[in-house]
Amino acid sequence: MAASRYKELVDALAADIRAGRLASGARLPTHRGLAAREGIALVTATRVYAELEAMGLVSREQGRGTFVRDIAVPAGHGIDQQVVATGAVDLNFNYPSLPGQSDLLRQALREVATSGDLDSLLRYQPHSGRPQDRASIARHLRRRGIATDADRILIANGAQHGLAITVMATLNAGDVVAVDALTYPGFKVLAHAFHLDLEPIPTTTGGPNLDALEKLCATRPVRAIYTMPTLHNPLGWVMSPADRARLIGIARQHGPLIIEDASYAYLAEDPPPPLVATAPDITVYVSGLSKSVATGLRVGFVVAPPSAVPSLERAIRATTWNTPALTTAIVCRWLDDGTVDHLEAQKRDDARARQALAGQELAGLPLVSHPSSYFTWLPLPDDARADRLTAALARRHISVTTAEPFTTSTHTPQAIRLALGSTDLDTLRSTLRTVRQVAVEDAYA
């Protein structure tokens, strides 16, 4: 087939999709059907669909076929932080905040301004953070059940930076990393940037399928397991003590490093001990205060085995040199005086209220969530289209996320995630009523 003919076919299908002649959600012919209809080779038909997918115009779903995407939903939606239109309600990202937090910041700035060590905040800091700040974080972690020395802690610019330096320090391009089939999109971005080979592990109602994980570790050279055992994003599970013990056993038997993401763990009341508490020698624990305190205060922390600390310090040096000293000083004051514990308790109460509200307004729909989570997962019927529902909600000035950013397998489930923490309760209530109405009309009709 001549290159011009191949391009003509791609351009014609793209034009039909953009003009609406091929409606969003429409199922396209099979690869063989397209080849027969256009008189082209099967490999060329596959190439045509691959190019349309790369352009963001179609999506391929294993066992179901190739479908026209709703192009009103921008590429990267749910991974990249899009500008939300004026007047729109953002159920895409969480910005949990509480009344009075700005007053706390004003007071903290006054205290820092009158402190005796102000000059020290104007200089370079140690890459892993000042010893007194690491000690503050160590005391905070002990209250979470993690008994660790300050010299195993590194301060990062938020949990995402903590994950980035962990990848830089412990993994190489091409390394196999086991991840949940639905996982945090920020880790997917890192995997793409550092050319990691993500192997999806099927999920159950209470965590990853550990039989599948064990089989994978026995058949492939898995270098790391990325996991969110306490309040998983997006599914909200808290892994049982037995499953945590088995996951650690698999890692000890086969050798991969455990990367434990605890960004939302503060929301779970009385969870089982973190993995790092049981297996500190093979676990890198990553968390931060962006969700529990404020998203604008980018302070995260990493707890690592002693052997990994030097390479993590070099990764911090290569990326940011050190966390901004002023921000860290404020946060560590709040850790020491109980402010962070108080804010976390308030946000657990706030999240429970929002989750209960979601249960009321979306009653009867198959929600997947945790009682004190800031998000809920809404699976859709097999014949529904999440991108079409997302676009329909966008036309009503509501921004939500499909399953695509969270998916690591070849099959993307039809589902949406609703972030509940970025608007006031009255607005959330009315918005969820609209979500229910549109979902019932569009997906559950």
KOLLUM-858029 format. One record per residue (C-alpha): residue in three letters; chain; x, y, z. Coordinates in steps of 0.1 Angstrom, whole numbers. Layout:
N
{code Ala	unit A	x X	y Y	z Z} $
...
***
This chain:
445
{code Met	unit A	x 0	y 0	z 0} $
{code Ala	unit A	x 14	y 34	z -9} $
{code Ala	unit A	x 23	y 57	z 19} $
{code Ser	unit A	x 0	y 83	z 6} $
{code Arg	unit A	x -29	y 59	z 5} $
{code Tyr	unit A	x -22	y 49	z 41} $
{code Lys	unit A	x -20	y 85	z 53} $
{code Glu	unit A	x -52	y 93	z 33} $
{code Leu	unit A	x -71	y 67	z 53} $
{code Val	unit A	x -57	y 79	z 86} $
{code Asp	unit A	x -66	y 115	z 77} $
{code Ala	unit A	x -101	y 106	z 65} $
{code Leu	unit A	x -109	y 87	z 97} $
{code Ala	unit A	x -95	y 115	z 118} $
{code Ala	unit A	x -116	y 141	z 100} $
{code Asp	unit A	x -147	y 120	z 104} $
{code Ile	unit A	x -141	y 117	z 142} $
{code Arg	unit A	x -133	y 154	z 146} $
{code Ala	unit A	x -163	y 165	z 126} $
{code Gly	unit A	x -186	y 142	z 146} $
{code Arg	unit A	x -195	y 120	z 116} $
{code Leu	unit A	x -181	y 91	z 136} $
{code Ala	unit A	x -198	y 97	z 170} $
{code Ser	unit A	x -180	y 92	z 203} $
{code Gly	unit A	x -184	y 57	z 216} $
{code Ala	unit A	x -189	y 43	z 181} $
{code Arg	unit A	x -173	y 9	z 176} $
{code Leu	unit A	x -151	y 8	z 145} $
{code Pro	unit A	x -146	y -22	z 123} $
{code Thr	unit A	x -123	y -49	z 134} $
{code His	unit A	x -87	y -48	z 120} $
{code Arg	unit A	x -97	y -75	z 96} $
{code Gly	unit A	x -130	y -57	z 88} $
{code Leu	unit A	x -111	y -25	z 80} $
{code Ala	unit A	x -86	y -43	z 59} $
{code Ala	unit A	x -113	y -60	z 39} $
{code Arg	unit A	x -134	y -28	z 35} $
{code Glu	unit A	x -104	y -7	z 23} $
{code Gly	unit A	x -86	y -34	z 4} $
{code Ile	unit A	x -55	y -31	z 25} $
{code Ala	unit A	x -32	y -55	z 44} $
{code Leu	unit A	x -41	y -65	z 79} $
{code Val	unit A	x -8	y -51	z 92} $
{code Thr	unit A	x -16	y -18	z 76} $
{code Ala	unit A	x -51	y -17	z 92} $
{code Thr	unit A	x -34	y -23	z 125} $
{code Arg	unit A	x -10	y 6	z 118} $
{code Val	unit A	x -39	y 29	z 109} $
{code Tyr	unit A	x -57	y 22	z 142} $
{code Ala	unit A	x -24	y 25	z 161} $
{code Glu	unit A	x -18	y 60	z 147} $
{code Leu	unit A	x -54	y 71	z 154} $
{code Glu	unit A	x -49	y 59	z 190} $
{code Ala	unit A	x -16	y 78	z 193} $
{code Met	unit A	x -35	y 109	z 181} $
{code Gly	unit A	x -60	y 104	z 210} $
{code Leu	unit A	x -89	y 98	z 187} $
{code Val	unit A	x -97	y 61	z 194} $
{code Ser	unit A	x -92	y 36	z 222} $
{code Arg	unit A	x -85	y -1	z 219} $
{code Glu	unit A	x -101	y -24	z 245} $
{code Gln	unit A	x -89	y -60	z 247} $
{code Gly	unit A	x -117	y -83	z 238} $
{code Arg	unit A	x -141	y -55	z 229} $
{code Gly	unit A	x -127	y -37	z 199} $
{code Thr	unit A	x -117	y -2	z 188} $
{code Phe	unit A	x -139	y 28	z 198} $
{code Val	unit A	x -141	y 64	z 189} $
{code Arg	unit A	x -130	y 86	z 219} $
{code Asp	unit A	x -149	y 117	z 230} $
{code Ile	unit A	x -124	y 143	z 220} $
{code Ala	unit A	x -140	y 169	z 242} $
{code Val	unit A	x -121	y 152	z 270} $
{code Pro	unit A	x -85	y 166	z 267} $
{code Ala	unit A	x -55	y 143	z 263} $
{code Gly	unit A	x -38	y 138	z 297} $
{code His	unit A	x -71	y 144	z 316} $
{code Gly	unit A	x -66	y 129	z 350} $
{code Ile	unit A	x -28	y 128	z 348} $
{code Asp	unit A	x -20	y 164	z 338} $
{code Gln	unit A	x -36	y 191	z 360} $
{code Gln	unit A	x -59	y 208	z 335} $
{code Val	unit A	x -72	y 244	z 341} $
{code Val	unit A	x -108	y 240	z 353} $
{code Ala	unit A	x -131	y 265	z 336} $
{code Thr	unit A	x -145	y 293	z 357} $
{code Gly	unit A	x -176	y 281	z 375} $
{code Ala	unit A	x -168	y 244	z 370} $
{code Val	unit A	x -166	y 220	z 400} $
{code Asp	unit A	x -134	y 200	z 402} $
{code Leu	unit A	x -140	y 164	z 411} $
{code Asn	unit A	x -109	y 154	z 393} $
{code Phe	unit A	x -82	y 164	z 418} $
{code Asn	unit A	x -83	y 167	z 456} $
{code Tyr	unit A	x -74	y 199	z 474} $
{code Pro	unit A	x -86	y 191	z 509} $
{code Ser	unit A	x -86	y 222	z 530} $
{code Leu	unit A	x -101	y 233	z 563} $
{code Pro	unit A	x -114	y 266	z 576} $
{code Gly	unit A	x -87	y 285	z 595} $
{code Gln	unit A	x -56	y 271	z 578} $
{code Ser	unit A	x -46	y 304	z 564} $
{code Asp	unit A	x -46	y 318	z 600} $
{code Leu	unit A	x -23	y 290	z 610} $
{code Leu	unit A	x 0	y 299	z 583} $
{code Arg	unit A	x 1	y 336	z 592} $
{code Gln	unit A	x 9	y 327	z 628} $
{code Ala	unit A	x 36	y 303	z 618} $
{code Leu	unit A	x 52	y 329	z 595} $
{code Arg	unit A	x 53	y 354	z 624} $
{code Glu	unit A	x 69	y 328	z 647} $
{code Val	unit A	x 95	y 319	z 621} $
{code Ala	unit A	x 102	y 356	z 614} $
{code Thr	unit A	x 110	y 362	z 651} $
{code Ser	unit A	x 130	y 330	z 656} $
{code Gly	unit A	x 167	y 331	z 664} $
{code Asp	unit A	x 178	y 309	z 634} $
{code Leu	unit A	x 163	y 329	z 606} $
{code Asp	unit A	x 196	y 334	z 589} $
{code Ser	unit A	x 201	y 297	z 586} $
{code Leu	unit A	x 170	y 294	z 564} $
{code Leu	unit A	x 187	y 316	z 538} $
{code Arg	unit A	x 215	y 291	z 532} $
{code Tyr	unit A	x 218	y 258	z 514} $
{code Gln	unit A	x 205	y 229	z 536} $
{code Pro	unit A	x 218	y 194	z 537} $
{code His	unit A	x 204	y 174	z 508} $
{code Ser	unit A	x 184	y 151	z 530} $
{code Gly	unit A	x 172	y 179	z 553} $
{code Arg	unit A	x 185	y 195	z 586} $
{code Pro	unit A	x 190	y 170	z 614} $
{code Gln	unit A	x 164	y 187	z 637} $
{code Asp	unit A	x 138	y 186	z 609} $
{code Arg	unit A	x 144	y 149	z 602} $
{code Ala	unit A	x 141	y 143	z 639} $
{code Ser	unit A	x 107	y 160	z 639} $
{code Ile	unit A	x 95	y 137	z 611} $
{code Ala	unit A	x 109	y 107	z 629} $
{code Arg	unit A	x 88	y 116	z 660} $
{code His	unit A	x 57	y 120	z 637} $
{code Leu	unit A	x 63	y 87	z 621} $
{code Arg	unit A	x 65	y 69	z 654} $
{code Arg	unit A	x 30	y 80	z 660} $
{code Arg	unit A	x 21	y 62	z 628} $
{code Gly	unit A	x 38	y 30	z 640} $
{code Ile	unit A	x 71	y 35	z 622} $
{code Ala	unit A	x 101	y 34	z 646} $
{code Thr	unit A	x 129	y 48	z 625} $
{code Asp	unit A	x 161	y 67	z 631} $
{code Ala	unit A	x 163	y 102	z 617} $
{code Asp	unit A	x 194	y 93	z 596} $
{code Arg	unit A	x 171	y 70	z 575} $
{code Ile	unit A	x 148	y 98	z 567} $
{code Leu	unit A	x 152	y 122	z 537} $
{code Ile	unit A	x 130	y 153	z 532} $
{code Ala	unit A	x 116	y 158	z 497} $
{code Asn	unit A	x 95	y 183	z 479} $
{code Gly	unit A	x 63	y 164	z 483} $
{code Ala	unit A	x 55	y 127	z 480} $
{code Gln	unit A	x 57	y 128	z 442} $
{code His	unit A	x 93	y 141	z 444} $
{code Gly	unit A	x 99	y 113	z 470} $
{code Leu	unit A	x 87	y 87	z 445} $
{code Ala	unit A	x 108	y 103	z 418} $
{code Ile	unit A	x 141	y 102	z 438} $
{code Thr	unit A	x 132	y 66	z 448} $
{code Val	unit A	x 130	y 56	z 412} $
{code Met	unit A	x 161	y 75	z 403} $
{code Ala	unit A	x 181	y 60	z 431} $
{code Thr	unit A	x 170	y 24	z 431} $
{code Leu	unit A	x 159	y 15	z 395} $
{code Asn	unit A	x 173	y 15	z 360} $
{code Ala	unit A	x 157	y 18	z 326} $
{code Gly	unit A	x 140	y -15	z 316} $
{code Asp	unit A	x 136	y -27	z 352} $
{code Val	unit A	x 104	y -47	z 358} $
{code Val	unit A	x 81	y -31	z 385} $
{code Ala	unit A	x 50	y -49	z 397} $
{code Val	unit A	x 20	y -24	z 401} $
{code Asp	unit A	x -17	y -28	z 407} $
{code Ala	unit A	x -37	y -29	z 375} $
{code Leu	unit A	x -53	y 3	z 388} $
{code Thr	unit A	x -27	y 26	z 404} $
{code Tyr	unit A	x -17	y 62	z 411} $
{code Pro	unit A	x -12	y 80	z 378} $
{code Gly	unit A	x 18	y 99	z 391} $
{code Phe	unit A	x 37	y 67	z 393} $
{code Lys	unit A	x 28	y 58	z 357} $
{code Val	unit A	x 42	y 92	z 347} $
{code Leu	unit A	x 75	y 84	z 365} $
{code Ala	unit A	x 76	y 49	z 349} $
{code His	unit A	x 72	y 64	z 314} $
{code Ala	unit A	x 99	y 90	z 321} $
{code Phe	unit A	x 124	y 65	z 334} $
{code His	unit A	x 115	y 37	z 310} $
{code Leu	unit A	x 104	y 12	z 335} $
{code Asp	unit A	x 85	y -20	z 325} $
{code Leu	unit A	x 53	y -20	z 345} $
{code Glu	unit A	x 37	y -53	z 351} $
{code Pro	unit A	x 0	y -50	z 362} $
{code Ile	unit A	x -13	y -72	z 390} $
{code Pro	unit A	x -50	y -79	z 390} $
{code Thr	unit A	x -69	y -64	z 419} $
{code Thr	unit A	x -93	y -79	z 444} $
{code Thr	unit A	x -118	y -62	z 467} $
{code Gly	unit A	x -91	y -60	z 495} $
{code Gly	unit A	x -58	y -55	z 476} $
{code Pro	unit A	x -37	y -69	z 448} $
{code Asn	unit A	x -40	y -105	z 437} $
{code Leu	unit A	x -11	y -120	z 456} $
{code Asp	unit A	x -12	y -153	z 437} $
{code Ala	unit A	x -6	y -133	z 405} $
{code Leu	unit A	x 22	y -113	z 421} $
{code Glu	unit A	x 39	y -145	z 433} $
{code Lys	unit A	x 36	y -160	z 399} $
{code Leu	unit A	x 50	y -129	z 382} $
{code Cys	unit A	x 80	y -128	z 406} $
{code Ala	unit A	x 87	y -164	z 399} $
{code Thr	unit A	x 87	y -159	z 361} $
{code Arg	unit A	x 102	y -124	z 356} $
{code Pro	unit A	x 130	y -104	z 372} $
{code Val	unit A	x 109	y -81	z 392} $
{code Arg	unit A	x 131	y -53	z 407} $
{code Ala	unit A	x 104	y -35	z 427} $
{code Ile	unit A	x 68	y -37	z 439} $
{code Tyr	unit A	x 49	y -4	z 440} $
{code Thr	unit A	x 20	y -6	z 464} $
{code Met	unit A	x -5	y 15	z 484} $
{code Pro	unit A	x -15	y -9	z 512} $
{code Thr	unit A	x -33	y 17	z 533} $
{code Leu	unit A	x -60	y 36	z 515} $
{code His	unit A	x -53	y 28	z 480} $
{code Asn	unit A	x -58	y 54	z 452} $
{code Pro	unit A	x -83	y 50	z 435} $
{code Leu	unit A	x -100	y 19	z 451} $
{code Gly	unit A	x -97	y 28	z 488} $
{code Trp	unit A	x -87	y -6	z 501} $
{code Val	unit A	x -67	y -12	z 533} $
{code Met	unit A	x -48	y -44	z 530} $
{code Ser	unit A	x -53	y -70	z 558} $
{code Pro	unit A	x -24	y -79	z 581} $
{code Ala	unit A	x -23	y -114	z 565} $
{code Asp	unit A	x -20	y -100	z 530} $
{code Arg	unit A	x 7	y -76	z 541} $
{code Ala	unit A	x 27	y -104	z 557} $
{code Arg	unit A	x 23	y -125	z 525} $
{code Leu	unit A	x 34	y -96	z 503} $
{code Ile	unit A	x 65	y -91	z 524} $
{code Gly	unit A	x 72	y -128	z 522} $
{code Ile	unit A	x 70	y -127	z 484} $
{code Ala	unit A	x 94	y -98	z 483} $
{code Arg	unit A	x 119	y -116	z 507} $
{code Gln	unit A	x 117	y -148	z 486} $
{code His	unit A	x 122	y -132	z 452} $
{code Gly	unit A	x 142	y -101	z 460} $
{code Pro	unit A	x 123	y -70	z 448} $
{code Leu	unit A	x 123	y -38	z 467} $
{code Ile	unit A	x 90	y -27	z 481} $
{code Ile	unit A	x 80	y 10	z 474} $
{code Glu	unit A	x 52	y 18	z 499} $
{code Asp	unit A	x 32	y 49	z 490} $
{code Ala	unit A	x 13	y 62	z 521} $
{code Ser	unit A	x 1	y 96	z 508} $
{code Tyr	unit A	x -35	y 90	z 519} $
{code Ala	unit A	x -27	y 66	z 548} $
{code Tyr	unit A	x -34	y 93	z 574} $
{code Leu	unit A	x -71	y 90	z 566} $
{code Ala	unit A	x -75	y 54	z 578} $
{code Glu	unit A	x -82	y 50	z 615} $
{code Asp	unit A	x -62	y 23	z 633} $
{code Pro	unit A	x -48	y 6	z 601} $
{code Pro	unit A	x -25	y -24	z 603} $
{code Pro	unit A	x 12	y -15	z 607} $
{code Pro	unit A	x 29	y -1	z 575} $
{code Leu	unit A	x 50	y -25	z 555} $
{code Val	unit A	x 81	y -5	z 564} $
{code Ala	unit A	x 75	y -12	z 601} $
{code Thr	unit A	x 77	y -50	z 595} $
{code Ala	unit A	x 103	y -50	z 567} $
{code Pro	unit A	x 124	y -18	z 570} $
{code Asp	unit A	x 154	y -35	z 553} $
{code Ile	unit A	x 136	y -40	z 520} $
{code Thr	unit A	x 110	y -12	z 520} $
{code Val	unit A	x 112	y 25	z 509} $
{code Tyr	unit A	x 83	y 43	z 525} $
{code Val	unit A	x 71	y 75	z 508} $
{code Ser	unit A	x 46	y 100	z 521} $
{code Gly	unit A	x 41	y 137	z 526} $
{code Leu	unit A	x 19	y 165	z 541} $
{code Ser	unit A	x 4	y 179	z 509} $
{code Lys	unit A	x -29	y 161	z 515} $
{code Ser	unit A	x -30	y 161	z 553} $
{code Val	unit A	x -19	y 198	z 557} $
{code Ala	unit A	x -20	y 218	z 524} $
{code Thr	unit A	x -12	y 211	z 488} $
{code Gly	unit A	x 8	y 242	z 485} $
{code Leu	unit A	x 32	y 231	z 513} $
{code Arg	unit A	x 53	y 207	z 493} $
{code Val	unit A	x 70	y 187	z 520} $
{code Gly	unit A	x 74	y 150	z 517} $
{code Phe	unit A	x 96	y 124	z 533} $
{code Val	unit A	x 112	y 91	z 524} $
{code Val	unit A	x 122	y 64	z 549} $
{code Ala	unit A	x 148	y 41	z 533} $
{code Pro	unit A	x 171	y 12	z 542} $
{code Pro	unit A	x 205	y 26	z 552} $
{code Ser	unit A	x 222	y 12	z 521} $
{code Ala	unit A	x 198	y 33	z 499} $
{code Val	unit A	x 203	y 66	z 517} $
{code Pro	unit A	x 234	y 79	z 499} $
{code Ser	unit A	x 219	y 73	z 464} $
{code Leu	unit A	x 187	y 90	z 475} $
{code Glu	unit A	x 207	y 120	z 487} $
{code Arg	unit A	x 224	y 122	z 453} $
{code Ala	unit A	x 190	y 121	z 436} $
{code Ile	unit A	x 178	y 150	z 458} $
{code Arg	unit A	x 210	y 169	z 449} $
{code Ala	unit A	x 205	y 163	z 412} $
{code Thr	unit A	x 168	y 174	z 412} $
{code Thr	unit A	x 163	y 202	z 439} $
{code Trp	unit A	x 194	y 203	z 461} $
{code Asn	unit A	x 172	y 205	z 491} $
{code Thr	unit A	x 136	y 212	z 502} $
{code Pro	unit A	x 130	y 249	z 507} $
{code Ala	unit A	x 141	y 256	z 543} $
{code Leu	unit A	x 113	y 280	z 551} $
{code Thr	unit A	x 85	y 256	z 542} $
{code Thr	unit A	x 102	y 227	z 560} $
{code Ala	unit A	x 106	y 249	z 591} $
{code Ile	unit A	x 69	y 257	z 592} $
{code Val	unit A	x 58	y 221	z 587} $
{code Cys	unit A	x 82	y 208	z 614} $
{code Arg	unit A	x 69	y 233	z 639} $
{code Trp	unit A	x 34	y 220	z 632} $
{code Leu	unit A	x 46	y 184	z 636} $
{code Asp	unit A	x 61	y 192	z 670} $
{code Asp	unit A	x 33	y 213	z 684} $
{code Gly	unit A	x 5	y 189	z 674} $
{code Thr	unit A	x -10	y 210	z 646} $
{code Val	unit A	x -5	y 183	z 620} $
{code Asp	unit A	x -21	y 156	z 643} $
{code His	unit A	x -51	y 180	z 648} $
{code Leu	unit A	x -54	y 187	z 611} $
{code Glu	unit A	x -53	y 151	z 602} $
{code Ala	unit A	x -80	y 143	z 627} $
{code Gln	unit A	x -102	y 170	z 613} $
{code Lys	unit A	x -97	y 158	z 578} $
{code Arg	unit A	x -106	y 123	z 587} $
{code Asp	unit A	x -139	y 137	z 600} $
{code Asp	unit A	x -143	y 158	z 569} $
{code Ala	unit A	x -136	y 129	z 546} $
{code Arg	unit A	x -161	y 107	z 564} $
{code Ala	unit A	x -188	y 134	z 561} $
{code Arg	unit A	x -180	y 137	z 524} $
{code Gln	unit A	x -180	y 99	z 518} $
{code Ala	unit A	x -213	y 96	z 537} $
{code Leu	unit A	x -227	y 124	z 515} $
{code Ala	unit A	x -216	y 105	z 484} $
{code Gly	unit A	x -232	y 74	z 496} $
{code Gln	unit A	x -265	y 92	z 501} $
{code Glu	unit A	x -266	y 111	z 468} $
{code Leu	unit A	x -253	y 81	z 447} $
{code Ala	unit A	x -272	y 55	z 466} $
{code Gly	unit A	x -279	y 24	z 444} $
{code Leu	unit A	x -249	y 29	z 422} $
{code Pro	unit A	x -220	y 4	z 426} $
{code Leu	unit A	x -196	y 26	z 444} $
{code Val	unit A	x -162	y 14	z 455} $
{code Ser	unit A	x -147	y 34	z 484} $
{code His	unit A	x -134	y 36	z 519} $
{code Pro	unit A	x -155	y 53	z 547} $
{code Ser	unit A	x -129	y 80	z 553} $
{code Ser	unit A	x -116	y 84	z 518} $
{code Tyr	unit A	x -115	y 116	z 498} $
{code Phe	unit A	x -125	y 98	z 466} $
{code Thr	unit A	x -149	y 72	z 453} $
{code Trp	unit A	x -148	y 49	z 423} $
{code Leu	unit A	x -179	y 44	z 401} $
{code Pro	unit A	x -177	y 13	z 378} $
{code Leu	unit A	x -200	y 16	z 347} $
{code Pro	unit A	x -218	y -11	z 328} $
{code Asp	unit A	x -198	y -29	z 302} $
{code Asp	unit A	x -216	y -12	z 273} $
{code Ala	unit A	x -212	y 23	z 288} $
{code Arg	unit A	x -184	y 48	z 277} $
{code Ala	unit A	x -166	y 66	z 305} $
{code Asp	unit A	x -152	y 92	z 282} $
{code Arg	unit A	x -187	y 100	z 269} $
{code Leu	unit A	x -200	y 104	z 305} $
{code Thr	unit A	x -170	y 125	z 314} $
{code Ala	unit A	x -177	y 148	z 284} $
{code Ala	unit A	x -214	y 150	z 294} $
{code Leu	unit A	x -205	y 160	z 329} $
{code Ala	unit A	x -180	y 186	z 315} $
{code Arg	unit A	x -208	y 202	z 296} $
{code Arg	unit A	x -225	y 207	z 330} $
{code His	unit A	x -193	y 222	z 344} $
{code Ile	unit A	x -182	y 192	z 364} $
{code Ser	unit A	x -147	y 177	z 359} $
{code Val	unit A	x -142	y 140	z 367} $
{code Thr	unit A	x -116	y 114	z 358} $
{code Thr	unit A	x -120	y 82	z 338} $
{code Ala	unit A	x -101	y 50	z 346} $
{code Glu	unit A	x -76	y 56	z 318} $
{code Pro	unit A	x -50	y 75	z 339} $
{code Phe	unit A	x -51	y 48	z 366} $
{code Thr	unit A	x -49	y 18	z 343} $
{code Thr	unit A	x -16	y -2	z 338} $
{code Ser	unit A	x -30	y -32	z 319} $
{code Thr	unit A	x -42	y -35	z 283} $
{code His	unit A	x -78	y -34	z 295} $
{code Thr	unit A	x -92	y -1	z 306} $
{code Pro	unit A	x -123	y -6	z 327} $
{code Gln	unit A	x -153	y 17	z 321} $
{code Ala	unit A	x -153	y 37	z 353} $
{code Ile	unit A	x -149	y 72	z 367} $
{code Arg	unit A	x -132	y 85	z 399} $
{code Leu	unit A	x -148	y 112	z 419} $
{code Ala	unit A	x -126	y 134	z 441} $
{code Leu	unit A	x -147	y 147	z 470} $
{code Gly	unit A	x -123	y 170	z 488} $
{code Ser	unit A	x -121	y 202	z 466} $
{code Thr	unit A	x -154	y 220	z 472} $
{code Asp	unit A	x -177	y 229	z 500} $
{code Leu	unit A	x -203	y 204	z 512} $
{code Asp	unit A	x -233	y 222	z 498} $
{code Thr	unit A	x -217	y 224	z 463} $
{code Leu	unit A	x -206	y 188	z 466} $
{code Arg	unit A	x -242	y 177	z 474} $
{code Ser	unit A	x -257	y 194	z 444} $
{code Thr	unit A	x -229	y 183	z 421} $
{code Leu	unit A	x -232	y 147	z 431} $
{code Arg	unit A	x -270	y 149	z 424} $
{code Thr	unit A	x -261	y 161	z 389} $
{code Val	unit A	x -235	y 133	z 385} $
{code Arg	unit A	x -262	y 107	z 395} $
{code Gln	unit A	x -287	y 122	z 371} $
{code Val	unit A	x -262	y 122	z 341} $
{code Ala	unit A	x -248	y 88	z 350} $
{code Val	unit A	x -283	y 72	z 351} $
{code Glu	unit A	x -293	y 88	z 318} $
{code Asp	unit A	x -260	y 82	z 300} $
{code Ala	unit A	x -246	y 50	z 314} $
{code Tyr	unit A	x -273	y 31	z 333} $
{code Ala	unit A	x -303	y 38	z 310} $
***
